[in-house]
Amino acid sequence: MFWNLVANEIISEEWQPNVHLQAFADDFIFVISKHMGAKLKATSQAALTKFRHWTDKHQLKVFTEKSTTILISKLVSGPRVK
């Protein structure tokens, strides 16, 4: 129950248009709809930065080795988000 209270804080945050955060148990997923290029990278980076501030605030660790990016596009590769 405590986790639900903590996670609800980040889920109920105001996100940029076309940025959606979904949660299941202790997993989170961002769904970001943006055209390719600098706008997609900037939007993604802003969302991840906001998420990182929340994890830092609550002393939570994100296992980046278990994290992945799925790009759905006609292009072969997209911008790198760190």
C-alpha positions in Angstrom: 0.0 0.0 0.0 2.9 2.4 0.8 4.3 1.8 -2.7 1.0 2.9 -4.2 1.1 6.2 -2.3 4.7 6.9 -3.4 4.1 5.8 -7.1 0.8 7.8 -7.2 2.9 11.0 -6.8 4.8 10.5 -10.1 1.8 9.0 -12.0 -0.4 12.1 -11.2 2.3 14.6 -12.3 1.5 16.9 -15.2 3.4 15.7 -18.2 4.1 17.4 -21.5 1.5 16.8 -24.2 2.1 13.4 -25.9 3.9 12.0 -22.9 2.1 9.3 -20.9 3.5 7.4 -17.9 2.1 4.0 -17.2 2.9 1.8 -14.1 2.4 -1.8 -13.3 3.7 -3.1 -9.9 7.2 -1.6 -9.7 7.6 -1.1 -13.5 7.1 2.1 -15.3 6.8 2.8 -19.0 6.8 6.1 -20.9 4.8 6.3 -24.1 5.9 9.4 -26.0 4.4 10.4 -29.4 6.5 12.9 -31.2 8.0 13.4 -34.6 11.6 12.2 -35.0 14.6 14.4 -34.3 15.4 17.0 -31.8 11.8 17.4 -30.5 11.5 13.7 -29.7 14.9 13.7 -27.9 14.1 16.9 -25.9 10.7 15.6 -24.9 12.1 12.2 -23.9 15.0 13.7 -22.0 12.7 16.1 -20.1 10.4 13.2 -19.0 13.3 11.1 -17.9 14.8 14.0 -16.0 11.5 14.6 -14.1 11.3 10.9 -13.4 14.9 10.9 -12.1 14.2 13.8 -9.7 11.3 11.7 -8.3 13.4 8.6 -7.9 16.2 10.7 -6.2 13.7 12.3 -3.9 12.5 8.9 -2.7 15.9 7.2 -2.8 14.8 4.7 -5.5 17.2 3.0 -7.9 16.5 2.6 -11.6 18.2 -0.5 -13.0 19.3 0.9 -16.4 20.5 -2.5 -17.5 16.9 -3.7 -17.3 15.7 -0.6 -19.2 15.1 -0.5 -22.9 13.8 1.8 -25.6 11.5 0.8 -28.4 11.2 3.2 -31.3 8.3 2.7 -33.6 9.2 4.5 -36.8 9.8 4.2 -40.5 13.4 5.2 -39.8 16.1 2.6 -39.0 17.4 4.3 -35.8 16.3 7.3 -33.7 18.0 9.7 -31.4 20.0 8.4 -28.4 18.3 9.3 -25.1 20.6 9.1 -22.0 
